[in-house]
Every structure is written in C-alpha cells, then in structure tokens.
Amino acid sequence: MSLTQAERIQLIESDHLDVALRVEVLSDEGETLGEIDVDSFKVRHDSDADGVHRHVVFTTTDELAWQRQRARPWVTVSNSRLDLEEEVALGVFVLTDPKPDSMLPPTYTVTGYDLLYLLDQKLLEPVSQPTGQPVLFAVRQVLARYGVTADRIDNSRAEDVLLEPKVWPVEFDGTALDAINELLACVGYRPLYMDPEGFARSEPAVPIDQRPPSWRYDAQSDTTTVLAEGRDKDQDYTDAPNFWMFWRADVVRDDPPVIGDGLYVVRNENVGPASISARGGVVVRSDNDGPLEALSQDDLIANADRIVAEETHAVTAYTFQTEANPYHQHDQVLEVLDVDYGLAGRFRHLSWEFDIVARTVTHTATAILGGIT
C-alpha cells in the first residue's frame, strides 16, 4: 500500500505507531535469495559525505557469503487504529567481511555501504569519452563498468553532448565516482547519490534555499515526535566564506575567462552572520577544487549556486532526536521550530541515523538563511 504524504505525516505523528524490520539478502546481480534475522540495526545517511552517503550496522547469527551478497532492509510502519501501513526501503548495501564473536552460535557485527561503494575506488582502467558523446550516456557507461546497472537519472539533458574529449587516466588522483560527478557537472546536475531502492540518481542542481521542505518538526508540539533530550545548537562561521569565484574548465584551457563568459562571481553582502557586512570584510572560499566542468555558463552557474548555498547555510547547526521516521532521504529540507533555541525556519538535513531497535532518529541540520544578494 502506497500512502500519500498527508497519510505518512498522520501515521508518523500518531500515538500508536508500530515499526517492523525485515532484511533481504541479494546476490551481487540483485536477485533476491532470502531473508536473515537481525538483532540490533542502525542506518545512517550523511548527505555531505565524500563517497558513500549511507551505511548500516547490524548484528546477526546468520552467515552469508559476505563479499558476494548484499542486504536490502525494509521497515514497515503501521497503525491499525488508523488503518494505515506502508513498507519503506532503506537502501541496498554492499557487505563487509565481519569477524564472529566467541559465542555459539557466533554473532556477526556487519557493516554495509550503499552502492556508491562500488564507484568510490581508483580507476580500473582509463576512462575516455570523445567529443560529441552524449553526457548522460557517458555517465551510464562508467556506472555499468563498475557494476551499477540500475539508475533513475533525470533524462532532461539526454541530448547534450561533450564539447571536447574527456579523459581520466589510470593514475587520475580520484575515483570512478569523481569522474562520474565531473560528467554530471557538465550539464549542471547534482553529484550522484543512491535512492532507498538502490537506484543511482542525479538531476539538475537546485540550490538548497530554493527547495521546498519535505518534513516539519516542532520541538514544542506533541505531534511532531521531537524528543526533549538530545537537542543542541551550535553556531560557527569562522571558516564560512562570503566571496566565491568559479571558472569553466574549458574556457580556462582556451582563453582567460571573464565574468559572464567562463567566470562567475558571487558576493554575500548581507545574508547571515558570515556576510561581508556582518563581518566587515571579505572571506574568500578557500576550499577551491579548481575550475568546474560545465557545457555552458548556465551550467556553471547551476553548479556554483548549489555550492554557494550549501556553504552559506552551514553556520547554524541543530542536532535533535525524534521518534521513528523512515521517510527521510538524501539532502532534503526540513521545516524546524524550536523556541527554546530560538530556531524557526527551513534547515538543510545534513545527516540522520535511524536506530530501529530504539525507534529513534538522530538528526543534524543547518539553518537556511535565504538567497544571496
């Protein structure tokens, strides 16, 4: 049964929520082989992580072919009084080879990583894409080479082609995932991530301050499941930039870029405590990875605006706990109200950890301050 968003909110905020877990075992080709019994189970998602975003840790007495099999957990949330129930996927995970404890039967503490793990490794061979190659076709070629064959990548830029050859040699100081993300950046797409059903995803980048909230939490409400303990607020803008310069890689290679043609400059004049006016001066972005890949000035701006928004809104961090909620996904926006900490507005959901046995979710989010002027 697939619920509407309104029904999901009603279910999660209800007083008699039941939570049940099952874990499927898959072959490395995705075939369902059966299920295993687990005891403790935690799943964590870090939207800002380099490489793998989501991982699980669980214990089981079942022995698997660890390096050749995968785990796909599902959690069912239900309330019989409301006649509402839904099963929610939590991801597909490559498993480590755990050591058993000394008990009989032995218990294994297993760590699993989402399928970005297959891509987050040094190149097995050179990656070469010719001029005129459709960008998204090139992305899917690299995905398939590293064992990721299922994707839900947005196809709206499927006809856009590379304007020059792209080559990553074996000695490339990066990973297959880095090469894929450079290709995605060419058409202004956000970095690759895995959805809860194990599909690779990317779509046109939208700055975090332009996205709608996916969930609302009110610490003073009896219905939004925020727990009194585990709440904290931290504000640190020491390293937050308020001035950014971005270059298109192809323009840098040909001619010196100028603003509007290969160069894009952003100044945060007055948004938040890290702004130029608030700090009385300019703080230039120090974590500059060099020119950005982009087919056009619009693609450069799309990539740059995503980076600017994320770095501008990383000043005020809020950590809090809620009761069980399996519906959170990658890099979403929350609406948060906590009058005790003087917080109200939209927040970027940086990370969450769902402890299914404890039936709690620990969240970290950063305040979204508003657009840069």
C-alpha positions as CSV (number, residue, x, y, z in Angstrom):
1,M,0.0,0.0,0.0
2,S,1.4,3.4,-1.0
3,L,0.4,6.3,1.2
4,T,0.0,9.9,0.3
5,Q,2.3,12.4,2.0
6,A,-0.6,13.6,4.2
7,E,-1.2,10.0,5.3
8,R,2.5,9.5,6.0
9,I,2.6,12.5,8.3
10,Q,-0.6,11.3,10.1
11,L,1.0,7.9,10.5
12,I,4.4,9.1,11.8
13,E,2.8,11.6,14.2
14,S,0.3,9.0,15.6
15,D,0.4,7.7,19.2
16,H,0.4,4.0,18.4
17,L,3.0,3.6,15.7
18,D,4.3,0.0,15.1
19,V,7.7,-0.5,13.5
20,A,8.8,-3.8,12.0
21,L,12.1,-4.6,10.1
22,R,12.9,-7.3,7.6
23,V,16.3,-7.7,5.8
24,E,16.5,-9.3,2.4
25,V,19.7,-10.9,1.1
26,L,20.5,-10.2,-2.6
27,S,23.1,-11.6,-5.0
28,D,25.6,-9.2,-6.5
29,E,23.3,-9.1,-9.5
30,G,20.3,-8.1,-7.5
31,E,18.5,-11.4,-7.3
32,T,16.6,-12.0,-4.0
33,L,18.0,-15.0,-2.2
34,G,16.0,-14.9,1.1
35,E,15.9,-13.1,4.4
36,I,18.1,-13.0,7.5
37,D,17.3,-12.4,11.2
38,V,18.9,-9.4,12.8
39,D,19.1,-8.1,16.3
40,S,20.5,-4.5,16.5
41,F,20.1,-2.4,13.4
42,K,21.1,1.2,12.6
43,V,21.1,3.0,9.3
44,R,22.9,6.3,8.9
45,H,22.8,8.8,6.0
46,D,25.4,11.7,5.5
47,S,24.4,14.0,2.7
48,D,27.7,15.8,2.7
49,A,30.0,12.7,2.8
50,D,32.6,12.3,0.1
51,G,31.8,8.9,-1.5
52,V,29.3,6.7,0.3
53,H,26.4,8.5,1.8
54,R,24.5,5.7,3.6
55,H,25.7,2.8,5.6
56,V,24.2,0.2,8.0
57,V,25.4,-1.6,11.1
58,F,23.6,-4.7,12.3
59,T,24.1,-7.9,14.2
60,T,23.1,-11.4,13.0
61,T,23.8,-15.0,13.7
62,D,23.2,-15.9,10.0
63,E,26.4,-16.5,8.0
64,L,26.4,-15.1,4.4
65,A,28.8,-15.0,1.5
66,W,29.7,-11.6,2.8
67,Q,31.7,-10.2,-0.2
68,R,29.3,-11.5,-2.8
69,Q,25.9,-10.8,-1.3
70,R,24.1,-7.6,-0.4
71,A,21.5,-6.6,2.1
72,R,18.3,-4.8,1.4
73,P,16.4,-3.7,4.6
74,W,12.8,-2.7,4.6
75,V,10.9,-1.2,7.5
76,T,7.1,-1.4,7.9
77,V,5.4,1.4,9.8
78,S,1.7,0.9,10.7
79,N,-1.1,2.0,12.9
80,S,-4.1,-0.4,13.0
81,R,-6.3,2.2,14.6
82,L,-5.8,4.5,11.6
83,D,-5.8,1.6,9.1
84,L,-2.5,2.9,7.7
85,E,0.5,0.8,6.8
86,E,3.5,1.2,4.4
87,E,6.7,-0.7,3.8
88,V,9.7,1.6,3.1
89,A,13.0,0.6,1.6
90,L,16.2,1.8,3.4
91,G,18.8,1.0,0.7
92,V,20.9,-1.7,-0.9
93,F,24.2,-2.3,0.8
94,V,27.5,-4.0,-0.1
95,L,28.6,-6.0,3.0
96,T,31.9,-6.2,4.7
97,D,33.5,-9.5,5.9
98,P,32.9,-9.4,9.7
99,K,34.6,-11.4,12.4
100,P,32.3,-13.5,14.5
101,D,32.3,-13.2,18.3
102,S,33.2,-16.2,20.5
103,M,29.7,-17.3,21.3
104,L,27.9,-20.3,19.9
105,P,26.3,-19.8,17.5
106,P,28.5,-16.8,16.7
107,T,27.1,-13.4,16.2
108,Y,28.4,-11.2,13.4
109,T,28.5,-7.4,13.6
110,V,28.1,-6.4,10.0
111,T,28.7,-3.0,8.3
112,G,27.2,-2.4,4.9
113,Y,27.7,0.5,2.4
114,D,25.4,1.9,-0.3
115,L,26.2,1.1,-3.9
116,L,28.3,4.2,-4.3
117,Y,30.9,2.0,-2.6
118,L,31.4,0.3,-6.0
119,L,32.3,3.6,-7.6
120,D,34.3,5.1,-4.7
121,Q,37.6,3.4,-5.8
122,K,40.5,4.2,-8.0
123,L,40.0,3.6,-11.8
124,L,40.5,0.1,-13.0
125,E,41.3,1.4,-16.5
126,P,41.4,4.7,-18.3
127,V,38.1,6.4,-18.9
128,S,37.9,8.1,-22.3
129,Q,34.9,9.9,-23.7
130,P,35.0,11.5,-27.2
131,T,33.8,14.9,-28.4
132,G,30.1,14.6,-29.3
133,Q,29.4,11.8,-26.8
134,P,26.0,12.4,-25.0
135,V,27.0,13.2,-21.4
136,L,24.4,11.1,-19.7
137,F,25.3,8.1,-22.0
138,A,28.9,8.6,-20.9
139,V,27.8,8.6,-17.2
140,R,25.9,5.3,-17.7
141,Q,28.9,3.7,-19.4
142,V,31.0,4.3,-16.4
143,L,28.3,3.2,-14.0
144,A,27.9,-0.1,-15.8
145,R,31.7,-0.7,-15.9
146,Y,31.7,-0.6,-12.1
147,G,28.7,-2.8,-11.6
148,V,25.9,-0.2,-11.2
149,T,23.3,-1.0,-13.8
150,A,20.1,0.5,-12.4
151,D,19.5,4.2,-12.4
152,R,16.8,6.9,-12.2
153,I,19.0,9.7,-13.5
154,D,16.9,12.6,-14.9
155,N,16.9,12.4,-18.7
156,S,16.0,16.1,-19.5
157,R,19.6,16.7,-20.7
158,A,20.0,13.4,-22.6
159,E,20.7,15.1,-25.9
160,D,23.5,17.3,-24.6
161,V,27.0,16.2,-25.8
162,L,30.6,16.8,-24.7
163,L,32.2,19.8,-26.4
164,E,35.7,18.3,-26.1
165,P,37.2,14.9,-25.2
166,K,37.2,13.8,-21.6
167,V,40.0,11.5,-20.4
168,W,40.8,10.2,-16.9
169,P,44.0,8.1,-16.9
170,V,44.6,5.2,-14.5
171,E,46.8,7.5,-12.4
172,F,43.9,10.0,-12.0
173,D,44.0,11.3,-8.5
174,G,40.4,10.5,-7.8
175,T,37.8,7.8,-8.1
176,A,35.3,6.5,-10.7
177,L,32.7,8.4,-8.7
178,D,34.7,11.6,-9.1
179,A,34.8,11.1,-12.9
180,I,31.1,10.5,-13.0
181,N,30.4,13.6,-10.9
182,E,32.6,15.7,-13.3
183,L,30.5,14.4,-16.2
184,L,27.2,15.2,-14.4
185,A,28.5,18.7,-13.6
186,C,29.0,19.3,-17.3
187,V,25.2,19.5,-17.6
188,G,24.5,21.2,-14.3
189,Y,23.5,18.1,-12.4
190,R,24.0,17.5,-8.7
191,P,26.5,14.8,-7.6
192,L,25.4,11.2,-7.8
193,Y,23.6,9.5,-4.9
194,M,21.7,6.3,-4.3
195,D,18.0,6.2,-3.6
196,P,16.4,3.9,-0.9
197,E,15.7,1.2,-3.6
198,G,19.3,1.1,-4.7
199,F,19.0,3.1,-7.9
200,A,21.6,5.7,-8.9
201,R,20.2,9.2,-9.1
202,S,21.0,12.7,-10.2
203,E,19.1,15.6,-11.5
204,P,19.5,19.3,-12.3
205,A,21.1,21.1,-9.3
206,V,18.7,23.3,-7.3
207,P,20.2,25.4,-4.6
208,I,19.1,24.3,-1.1
209,D,17.4,27.7,-0.4
210,Q,15.1,27.1,-3.4
211,R,13.8,23.7,-2.4
212,P,10.6,23.0,-0.5
213,P,10.6,21.3,2.9
214,S,9.9,17.6,3.0
215,W,9.1,17.3,6.7
216,R,8.2,19.6,9.6
217,Y,9.4,19.2,13.2
218,D,8.2,21.3,16.1
219,A,10.0,20.7,19.3
220,Q,7.2,22.2,21.4
221,S,4.4,20.2,19.7
222,D,3.0,16.9,21.0
223,T,2.5,15.6,17.5
224,T,5.8,16.1,15.6
225,T,7.7,13.4,17.6
226,V,10.7,15.6,18.7
227,L,12.2,14.3,21.9
228,A,13.2,16.6,24.7
229,E,16.6,15.0,25.1
230,G,19.4,15.1,22.5
231,R,18.8,18.7,21.3
232,D,21.7,21.1,20.8
233,K,22.5,24.2,18.8
234,D,26.0,25.2,17.5
235,Q,26.9,28.3,15.6
236,D,30.3,28.7,14.0
237,Y,31.1,30.9,11.0
238,T,34.9,31.1,11.4
239,D,35.6,29.4,8.1
240,A,32.4,30.3,6.3
241,P,33.2,32.2,3.0
242,N,31.3,35.2,1.7
243,F,33.0,35.6,-1.6
244,W,33.3,32.9,-4.4
245,M,34.8,32.8,-7.9
246,F,34.1,29.9,-10.3
247,W,35.6,29.2,-13.7
248,R,34.5,26.9,-16.5
249,A,37.3,24.4,-17.2
250,D,37.0,24.5,-21.0
251,V,37.3,28.3,-21.0
252,V,40.3,28.3,-18.7
253,R,42.1,26.0,-21.1
254,D,41.4,28.3,-24.1
255,D,41.3,31.9,-23.0
256,P,41.3,33.9,-19.8
257,P,37.6,33.8,-18.5
258,V,35.6,37.0,-17.9
259,I,32.5,37.5,-15.9
260,G,29.6,36.2,-17.9
261,D,31.8,34.1,-20.2
262,G,33.5,31.4,-18.2
263,L,33.7,33.3,-14.9
264,Y,31.0,33.6,-12.2
265,V,31.4,35.7,-9.1
266,V,29.2,35.6,-6.0
267,R,29.3,38.0,-3.1
268,N,27.3,37.5,0.1
269,E,26.8,41.1,1.0
270,N,24.2,40.8,3.8
271,V,22.8,37.3,4.4
272,G,23.5,36.0,7.8
273,P,26.4,36.4,10.3
274,A,29.1,35.4,7.8
275,S,28.2,38.0,5.3
276,I,30.5,40.8,4.2
277,S,28.5,43.5,6.1
278,A,28.3,41.4,9.2
279,R,32.0,40.5,9.3
280,G,33.2,43.8,8.0
281,G,35.2,42.3,5.2
282,V,35.6,39.6,2.5
283,V,36.4,35.9,3.3
284,V,37.3,34.1,0.1
285,R,36.3,30.5,-0.4
286,S,39.5,28.5,0.5
287,D,38.3,25.0,-0.5
288,N,38.6,25.7,-4.2
289,D,38.9,22.5,-6.2
290,G,39.8,24.3,-9.4
291,P,37.7,25.0,-12.5
292,L,34.3,23.5,-12.7
293,E,33.2,21.2,-15.5
294,A,30.3,22.8,-17.4
295,L,29.0,22.8,-21.0
296,S,27.7,26.4,-20.7
297,Q,27.6,29.5,-18.5
298,D,24.2,28.4,-17.2
299,D,25.6,25.0,-16.2
300,L,28.5,26.7,-14.4
301,I,26.0,28.9,-12.5
302,A,23.8,25.9,-11.6
303,N,26.8,24.1,-10.1
304,A,28.2,27.2,-8.4
305,D,24.9,28.3,-6.9
306,R,24.5,24.8,-5.3
307,I,27.9,25.1,-3.7
308,V,27.3,28.7,-2.5
309,A,24.0,27.9,-0.9
310,E,25.4,24.9,0.9
311,E,28.4,26.8,2.3
312,T,26.4,29.9,3.2
313,H,23.9,27.9,5.2
314,A,26.4,25.8,7.2
315,V,26.7,28.4,10.0
316,T,24.0,27.3,12.5
317,A,23.8,23.6,13.2
318,Y,20.9,22.0,15.1
319,T,21.0,18.4,16.5
320,F,17.9,16.8,17.7
321,Q,16.2,13.4,18.2
322,T,12.8,12.2,17.0
323,E,10.8,9.1,17.2
324,A,10.9,6.6,14.3
325,N,10.6,8.1,10.8
326,P,11.9,6.0,7.8
327,Y,10.9,8.6,5.1
328,H,14.0,10.8,5.1
329,Q,16.1,10.6,2.0
330,H,19.2,12.4,0.5
331,D,19.9,16.1,1.2
332,Q,16.4,17.2,1.9
333,V,15.0,20.4,3.5
334,L,13.2,20.3,6.9
335,E,11.0,22.9,8.5
336,V,12.1,23.3,12.1
337,L,10.6,25.2,15.1
338,D,12.3,25.1,18.5
339,V,11.5,28.2,20.6
340,D,13.9,27.1,23.4
341,Y,16.8,27.5,21.0
342,G,15.4,30.5,19.0
343,L,15.1,28.5,15.8
344,A,12.4,28.8,13.3
345,G,12.5,28.2,9.5
346,R,13.9,25.8,6.9
347,F,17.0,23.7,7.5
348,R,19.2,21.6,5.3
349,H,19.1,18.0,6.5
350,L,22.8,17.1,6.7
351,S,22.6,13.7,8.4
352,W,20.3,11.3,10.1
353,E,20.7,8.0,12.0
354,F,17.8,5.6,12.4
355,D,18.1,3.2,15.3
356,I,15.3,0.7,14.7
357,V,15.6,-1.1,18.0
358,A,15.4,2.2,20.0
359,R,12.9,3.6,17.5
360,T,14.7,6.9,17.4
361,V,16.2,9.1,14.7
362,T,19.1,11.5,15.4
363,H,19.2,14.4,13.0
364,T,21.7,17.2,12.2
365,A,20.6,20.1,10.2
366,T,21.8,23.6,9.3
367,A,19.7,26.7,9.0
368,I,18.9,28.0,5.6
369,L,19.3,31.8,5.8
370,G,17.9,33.0,2.5
371,G,19.1,33.9,-1.0
372,I,22.4,35.6,-1.6
373,T,22.1,39.2,-2.9
